Every structure is written in structure tokens, then in C-alpha cells.
Amino acid sequence: MNKSDWKDTAELIGIAAIVASLIFVGFQLRLEGRVARATLSQSQLISRAELAIGMSENAIAIAKVNGGENLSASDESALGFLVDAWFRRALIGSNASRQIRGDDGSTTRAIFSIMLYENPGLRRIWEQQRKREAELMDKISPDSQFIHEYAEMVRADLATLDELSS
């Protein structure tokens, strides 16, 4: 083989190596996407389980607040923390779903909205929290618009559910 043939062979090997590495990168990206979607699904299942556990652990207080009874300060505080944690978990889950799956995150939001719809006392607590937070956040955080927009989407879900039951 002459020098020109070796050069051509080396170039072909180099091109083949580049193509092989690009194929590998493509497979790796697909795998990472699948892992991210699986992790998101797992996180959403955990979130649903935590919601159910929190509701079962506080069933008496939830029944009281849904029935319009006054709560003790500790029950009111506990339910306030739970509702806020569930709201933020739904917000984070919806955002992750948008980023990873490319959907609108409405499934995660719907689960939270349905929980509020089925528990009018928790819905009142959530509305009070949103009002108080809106007043405070607007004063100290110009980036709070995302939270307000998400709360409005939940309110729209609740209005739709209210209309369906009428």
C-alpha cells in the first residue's frame, strides 16, 4: 500500500469512529430521557402515596374542617402545612412534567385539584393560604408570578369541577 492508501484508510477509520461515537451519544441521550421519565413517574406515585398517607393520618381533623367545625390550633396548623406542602409538590411535579415529558403537567395538578374539590375544608385553608401568600410574596418576590399562575390553574380546575356537579 502506498502512502495515499494509508491516509485514505486512516480517514475512513476516523470517520467511522466519529459516526460510532455520535450513535453512542444518541443512545445515551435516549436512555437518559427514559430514566428521567421513569424517575418522574416514580416521584408522582410517591407524591400520591404521601397525599393519601397525610390524609389518613389527619382524617379526624380533615373530617372536622370539611364539616365546618372549628379546629384546635395544632390541627389547624398541621392541616395548613399539609395543604401547602401538597400544593408545592403538585406545582413542582407539574413543572417537572412539562420539562421532562413536554406535556402541560395537568395530571399532577388535577390530582391536587380533585383533592381540594372533595375536601371543602382543605379548599378553604388553601384559598386562605394563597391570599395571604399573594399579599406577602408580591411585596418581597417579583418572581412569584409562576406560583400565582399555577394557583389560578387550580382555581380553574375547581370551577370546572363545581360546574360539573351543578
Phi and psi restraints in degrees (value plus and minus 20) as a CYANA .aco file:
   2 ASN   PHI    -111.0   -71.0
   2 ASN   PSI     156.1   196.1
   3 LYS   PHI     -81.8   -41.8
   3 LYS   PSI     -55.1   -15.1
   4 SER   PHI     -85.7   -45.7
   4 SER   PSI     -59.7   -19.7
   5 ASP   PHI     -85.8   -45.8
   5 ASP   PSI     -60.6   -20.6
   6 TRP   PHI     -82.9   -42.9
   6 TRP   PSI     -60.8   -20.8
   7 LYS   PHI     -83.1   -43.1
   7 LYS   PSI     -66.3   -26.3
   8 ASP   PHI     -82.1   -42.1
   8 ASP   PSI     -61.5   -21.5
   9 THR   PHI     -84.1   -44.1
   9 THR   PSI     -62.7   -22.7
  10 ALA   PHI     -83.8   -43.8
  10 ALA   PSI     -59.5   -19.5
  11 GLU   PHI     -85.1   -45.1
  11 GLU   PSI     -61.9   -21.9
  12 LEU   PHI     -83.5   -43.5
  12 LEU   PSI     -61.0   -21.0
  13 ILE   PHI     -84.0   -44.0
  13 ILE   PSI     -61.0   -21.0
  14 GLY   PHI     -83.2   -43.2
  14 GLY   PSI     -63.2   -23.2
  15 ILE   PHI     -84.7   -44.7
  15 ILE   PSI     -63.1   -23.1
  16 ALA   PHI     -81.9   -41.9
  16 ALA   PSI     -59.1   -19.1
  17 ALA   PHI     -85.6   -45.6
  17 ALA   PSI     -60.7   -20.7
  18 ILE   PHI     -83.7   -43.7
  18 ILE   PSI     -66.1   -26.1
  19 VAL   PHI     -81.4   -41.4
  19 VAL   PSI     -63.6   -23.6
  20 ALA   PHI     -82.1   -42.1
  20 ALA   PSI     -61.5   -21.5
  21 SER   PHI     -88.0   -48.0
  21 SER   PSI     -56.0   -16.0
  22 LEU   PHI     -86.2   -46.2
  22 LEU   PSI     -59.5   -19.5
  23 ILE   PHI     -83.1   -43.1
  23 ILE   PSI     -63.6   -23.6
  24 PHE   PHI     -80.4   -40.4
  24 PHE   PSI     -65.5   -25.5
  25 VAL   PHI     -80.7   -40.7
  25 VAL   PSI     -61.3   -21.3
  26 GLY   PHI     -80.6   -40.6
  26 GLY   PSI     -65.7   -25.7
  27 PHE   PHI     -82.6   -42.6
  27 PHE   PSI     -61.5   -21.5
  28 GLN   PHI     -83.4   -43.4
  28 GLN   PSI     -62.0   -22.0
  29 LEU   PHI     -84.2   -44.2
  29 LEU   PSI     -61.9   -21.9
  30 ARG   PHI     -81.7   -41.7
  30 ARG   PSI     -63.0   -23.0
  31 LEU   PHI     -83.5   -43.5
  31 LEU   PSI     -64.0   -24.0
  32 GLU   PHI     -82.4   -42.4
  32 GLU   PSI     -58.6   -18.6
  33 GLY   PHI     -82.5   -42.5
  33 GLY   PSI     -62.9   -22.9
  34 ARG   PHI     -84.1   -44.1
  34 ARG   PSI     -61.5   -21.5
  35 VAL   PHI     -83.6   -43.6
  35 VAL   PSI     -62.9   -22.9
  36 ALA   PHI     -82.7   -42.7
  36 ALA   PSI     -63.5   -23.5
  37 ARG   PHI     -85.2   -45.2
  37 ARG   PSI     -60.2   -20.2
  38 ALA   PHI     -85.8   -45.8
  38 ALA   PSI     -61.2   -21.2
  39 THR   PHI     -83.6   -43.6
  39 THR   PSI     -60.9   -20.9
  40 LEU   PHI     -82.9   -42.9
  40 LEU   PSI     -65.1   -25.1
  41 SER   PHI     -80.3   -40.3
  41 SER   PSI     -62.8   -22.8
  42 GLN   PHI     -82.9   -42.9
  42 GLN   PSI     -63.3   -23.3
  43 SER   PHI     -82.3   -42.3
  43 SER   PSI     -59.6   -19.6
  44 GLN   PHI     -87.5   -47.5
  44 GLN   PSI     -57.4   -17.4
  45 LEU   PHI     -85.7   -45.7
  45 LEU   PSI     -61.2   -21.2
  46 ILE   PHI     -82.7   -42.7
  46 ILE   PSI     -61.3   -21.3
  47 SER   PHI     -81.8   -41.8
  47 SER   PSI     -62.7   -22.7
  48 ARG   PHI     -83.9   -43.9
  48 ARG   PSI     -60.3   -20.3
  49 ALA   PHI     -84.9   -44.9
  49 ALA   PSI     -62.0   -22.0
  50 GLU   PHI     -83.7   -43.7
  50 GLU   PSI     -57.8   -17.8
  51 LEU   PHI     -80.8   -40.8
  51 LEU   PSI     -67.8   -27.8
  52 ALA   PHI     -83.6   -43.6
  52 ALA   PSI     -62.1   -22.1
  53 ILE   PHI     -84.2   -44.2
  53 ILE   PSI     -66.7   -26.7
  54 GLY   PHI     -80.0   -40.0
  54 GLY   PSI     -58.9   -18.9
  55 MET   PHI     -89.5   -49.5
  55 MET   PSI     -60.2   -20.2
  56 SER   PHI     -90.1   -50.1
  56 SER   PSI     -56.4   -16.4
  57 GLU   PHI     -89.8   -49.8
  57 GLU   PSI     -41.5    -1.5
  58 ASN   PHI    -139.9   -99.9
  58 ASN   PSI       6.8    46.8
  59 ALA   PHI     -78.3   -38.3
  59 ALA   PSI     -60.1   -20.1
  60 ILE   PHI     -86.5   -46.5
  60 ILE   PSI     -66.9   -26.9
  61 ALA   PHI     -84.3   -44.3
  61 ALA   PSI     -58.6   -18.6
  62 ILE   PHI     -85.6   -45.6
  62 ILE   PSI     -62.2   -22.2
  63 ALA   PHI     -82.0   -42.0
  63 ALA   PSI     -60.2   -20.2
  64 LYS   PHI     -83.0   -43.0
  64 LYS   PSI     -70.5   -30.5
  65 VAL   PHI     -87.4   -47.4
  65 VAL   PSI     -54.3   -14.3
  66 ASN   PHI     -87.9   -47.9
  66 ASN   PSI     -49.7    -9.7
  67 GLY   PHI    -104.7   -64.7
  67 GLY   PSI     -19.9    20.1
  68 GLY   PHI      65.7   105.7
  68 GLY   PSI     -12.2    27.8
  69 GLU   PHI     -96.6   -56.6
  69 GLU   PSI     135.7   175.7
  70 ASN   PHI     -96.4   -56.4
  70 ASN   PSI     123.5   163.5
  71 LEU   PHI    -124.1   -84.1
  71 LEU   PSI     136.2   176.2
  72 SER   PHI     -87.3   -47.3
  72 SER   PSI     140.9   180.9
  73 ALA   PHI     -79.2   -39.2
  73 ALA   PSI     -59.0   -19.0
  74 SER   PHI     -89.6   -49.6
  74 SER   PSI     -60.1   -20.1
  75 ASP   PHI     -85.3   -45.3
  75 ASP   PSI     -61.5   -21.5
  76 GLU   PHI     -83.3   -43.3
  76 GLU   PSI     -62.0   -22.0
  77 SER   PHI     -85.3   -45.3
  77 SER   PSI     -65.3   -25.3
  78 ALA   PHI     -81.1   -41.1
  78 ALA   PSI     -66.1   -26.1
  79 LEU   PHI     -86.3   -46.3
  79 LEU   PSI     -56.0   -16.0
  80 GLY   PHI     -81.1   -41.1
  80 GLY   PSI     -64.9   -24.9
  81 PHE   PHI     -83.9   -43.9
  81 PHE   PSI     -62.5   -22.5
  82 LEU   PHI     -82.3   -42.3
  82 LEU   PSI     -68.6   -28.6
  83 VAL   PHI     -82.1   -42.1
  83 VAL   PSI     -62.7   -22.7
  84 ASP   PHI     -84.7   -44.7
  84 ASP   PSI     -61.8   -21.8
  85 ALA   PHI     -83.8   -43.8
  85 ALA   PSI     -61.6   -21.6
  86 TRP   PHI     -84.4   -44.4
  86 TRP   PSI     -60.5   -20.5
  87 PHE   PHI     -82.1   -42.1
  87 PHE   PSI     -67.3   -27.3
  88 ARG   PHI     -87.7   -47.7
  88 ARG   PSI     -55.0   -15.0
  89 ARG   PHI     -85.0   -45.0
  89 ARG   PSI     -61.1   -21.1
  90 ALA   PHI     -85.0   -45.0
  90 ALA   PSI     -61.8   -21.8
  91 LEU   PHI     -81.9   -41.9
  91 LEU   PSI     -66.6   -26.6
  92 ILE   PHI     -85.2   -45.2
  92 ILE   PSI     -62.4   -22.4
  93 GLY   PHI     -83.1   -43.1
  93 GLY   PSI     -61.0   -21.0
  94 SER   PHI     -85.0   -45.0
  94 SER   PSI     -62.1   -22.1
  95 ASN   PHI     -83.6   -43.6
  95 ASN   PSI     -63.4   -23.4
  96 ALA   PHI     -83.3   -43.3
  96 ALA   PSI     -60.4   -20.4
  97 SER   PHI     -82.5   -42.5
  97 SER   PSI     -60.6   -20.6
  98 ARG   PHI     -81.9   -41.9
  98 ARG   PSI     -63.7   -23.7
  99 GLN   PHI     -93.5   -53.5
  99 GLN   PSI     -59.0   -19.0
 100 ILE   PHI    -108.8   -68.8
 100 ILE   PSI     -66.8   -26.8
 101 ARG   PHI    -111.4   -71.4
 101 ARG   PSI     -42.1    -2.1
 102 GLY   PHI      59.9    99.9
 102 GLY   PSI      -4.7    35.3
 103 ASP   PHI    -116.6   -76.6
 103 ASP   PSI    -191.6  -151.6
 104 ASP   PHI    -112.5   -72.5
 104 ASP   PSI     -19.1    20.9
 105 GLY   PHI      51.7    91.7
 105 GLY   PSI      -4.6    35.4
 106 SER   PHI     -90.8   -50.8
 106 SER   PSI     -45.7    -5.7
 107 THR   PHI     -85.0   -45.0
 107 THR   PSI     -66.4   -26.4
 108 THR   PHI     -83.1   -43.1
 108 THR   PSI     -63.2   -23.2
 109 ARG   PHI     -84.7   -44.7
 109 ARG   PSI     -59.0   -19.0
 110 ALA   PHI     -83.1   -43.1
 110 ALA   PSI     -59.2   -19.2
 111 ILE   PHI     -80.8   -40.8
 111 ILE   PSI     -64.8   -24.8
 112 PHE   PHI     -85.9   -45.9
 112 PHE   PSI     -64.6   -24.6
 113 SER   PHI     -80.8   -40.8
 113 SER   PSI     -62.4   -22.4
 114 ILE   PHI     -84.4   -44.4
 114 ILE   PSI     -60.2   -20.2
 115 MET   PHI     -79.8   -39.8
 115 MET   PSI     -63.6   -23.6
 116 LEU   PHI     -86.3   -46.3
 116 LEU   PSI     -60.0   -20.0
 117 TYR   PHI     -81.6   -41.6
 117 TYR   PSI     -61.3   -21.3
 118 GLU   PHI     -98.9   -58.9
 118 GLU   PSI     -30.2     9.8
 119 ASN   PHI    -151.4  -111.4
 119 ASN   PSI      63.7   103.7
 120 PRO   PHI     -80.3   -40.3
 120 PRO   PSI     -49.8    -9.8
 121 GLY   PHI     -86.8   -46.8
 121 GLY   PSI     -61.9   -21.9
 122 LEU   PHI     -87.0   -47.0
 122 LEU   PSI     -53.9   -13.9
 123 ARG   PHI     -82.9   -42.9
 123 ARG   PSI     -62.6   -22.6
 124 ARG   PHI     -81.9   -41.9
 124 ARG   PSI     -63.7   -23.7
 125 ILE   PHI     -80.5   -40.5
 125 ILE   PSI     -64.9   -24.9
 126 TRP   PHI     -81.8   -41.8
 126 TRP   PSI     -63.9   -23.9
 127 GLU   PHI     -83.2   -43.2
 127 GLU   PSI     -60.5   -20.5
 128 GLN   PHI     -82.7   -42.7
 128 GLN   PSI     -61.8   -21.8
 129 GLN   PHI     -83.3   -43.3
 129 GLN   PSI     -63.8   -23.8
 130 ARG   PHI     -83.6   -43.6
 130 ARG   PSI     -60.5   -20.5
 131 LYS   PHI     -83.9   -43.9
 131 LYS   PSI     -68.3   -28.3
 132 ARG   PHI     -83.1   -43.1
 132 ARG   PSI     -64.1   -24.1
 133 GLU   PHI     -86.0   -46.0
 133 GLU   PSI     -59.4   -19.4
 134 ALA   PHI     -80.5   -40.5
 134 ALA   PSI     -62.7   -22.7
 135 GLU   PHI     -82.4   -42.4
 135 GLU   PSI     -62.5   -22.5
 136 LEU   PHI     -98.5   -58.5
 136 LEU   PSI     -64.7   -24.7
 137 MET   PHI     -84.4   -44.4
 137 MET   PSI     -57.2   -17.2
 138 ASP   PHI     -82.0   -42.0
 138 ASP   PSI     -47.8    -7.8
 139 LYS   PHI    -100.3   -60.3
 139 LYS   PSI     -48.7    -8.7
 140 ILE   PHI    -138.3   -98.3
 140 ILE   PSI     -34.3     5.7
 141 SER   PHI    -156.7  -116.7
 141 SER   PSI      87.7   127.7
 142 PRO   PHI     -90.1   -50.1
 142 PRO   PSI     -32.5     7.5
 143 ASP   PHI    -111.9   -71.9
 143 ASP   PSI      -8.1    31.9
 144 SER   PHI     -99.1   -59.1
 144 SER   PSI     -21.7    18.3
 145 GLN   PHI     -78.3   -38.3
 145 GLN   PSI     -57.0   -17.0
 146 PHE   PHI     -80.9   -40.9
 146 PHE   PSI     -61.5   -21.5
 147 ILE   PHI     -85.6   -45.6
 147 ILE   PSI     -63.5   -23.5
 148 HIS   PHI     -81.4   -41.4
 148 HIS   PSI     -63.4   -23.4
 149 GLU   PHI     -84.0   -44.0
 149 GLU   PSI     -60.4   -20.4
 150 TYR   PHI     -85.9   -45.9
 150 TYR   PSI     -62.2   -22.2
 151 ALA   PHI     -80.8   -40.8
 151 ALA   PSI     -57.9   -17.9
 152 GLU   PHI     -86.4   -46.4
 152 GLU   PSI     -55.0   -15.0
 153 MET   PHI     -86.3   -46.3
 153 MET   PSI     -58.7   -18.7
 154 VAL   PHI     -84.3   -44.3
 154 VAL   PSI     -63.4   -23.4
 155 ARG   PHI     -80.8   -40.8
 155 ARG   PSI     -59.0   -19.0
 156 ALA   PHI     -84.6   -44.6
 156 ALA   PSI     -60.5   -20.5
 157 ASP   PHI     -79.3   -39.3
 157 ASP   PSI     -65.6   -25.6
 158 LEU   PHI     -84.1   -44.1
 158 LEU   PSI     -59.1   -19.1
 159 ALA   PHI     -83.2   -43.2
 159 ALA   PSI     -60.6   -20.6
 160 THR   PHI     -83.3   -43.3
 160 THR   PSI     -64.9   -24.9
 161 LEU   PHI     -83.6   -43.6
 161 LEU   PSI     -59.7   -19.7
 162 ASP   PHI     -82.1   -42.1
 162 ASP   PSI     -61.9   -21.9
 163 GLU   PHI     -84.8   -44.8
 163 GLU   PSI     -58.6   -18.6
 164 LEU   PHI     -86.0   -46.0
 164 LEU   PSI     -50.6   -10.6
 165 SER   PHI    -106.0   -66.0
 165 SER   PSI     -31.2     8.8
